[in-house]
Amino acid sequence: MEPTTGGKSRYHHGDLRNALIEAALELAAEGGPERVVLREAARSVGVSPTAAYRHFGGQGDLLEAVKVRGQQSLADSMLEAVRVLPPLDDPGEEAVRRAVAIGRGYVRFAIEHPGLYRTAFCRTPMEERREGDFDGLQVPEERPEYAAFVHLSDTLDALVAAGRMRPENRPAAEIAAWSTVHGLALLILDGPLALLPPDQRDTVIEGTLTAIVAGLTRRG
């Protein structure tokens, strides 16, 4: 390890790469993707930029690592929103409630972690190099940055399996649902819905999520 010339080092173990990512996550939480700077992360953990560049080829590589962590955290929030609910005996009702819950977990993550949420959806050089991996309908499930999308897809499949969504309505339903929830999150973070007091904001969230799922599961 190469220490910096100022400040007390926060780096006390052998995994410098992970320490840099953790520091960059804090930077992202403070100010979004623009704050993720490799030299800043190095300074935060108490090592030189030279040491940091041994683990990341440049700014874009660090930003990609933080983006992936942000997507994983978003997916975890979606699953946690489902996990805290008591189980229901009716599979159909369970599937509907799960669909509302993952949307709630999605928006909650955006509200509670706006900087990391924005970073989770920023464009990175690596993402541009692998253009075409995500075609809007099929994603490589082993890729952690697509975990939130996979959870959404699984939830929609559960609606079909439980008889709550017509099979002919299933194709591309991910895009409709995702676009609506993501748009809602951005309106709350950066749009006029940011002016709502928390109780009214929560009412809007629940009403929007209920309307989305009602549309997906309508029979006529």
Summary of the structure (lengths in Angstrom):
residues: 220
radius of gyration: 19.9
end to end distance: 64.9
largest distance: 68.8
contacts: 659
relative contact order: 0.11
helix: 70%
strand: 1%
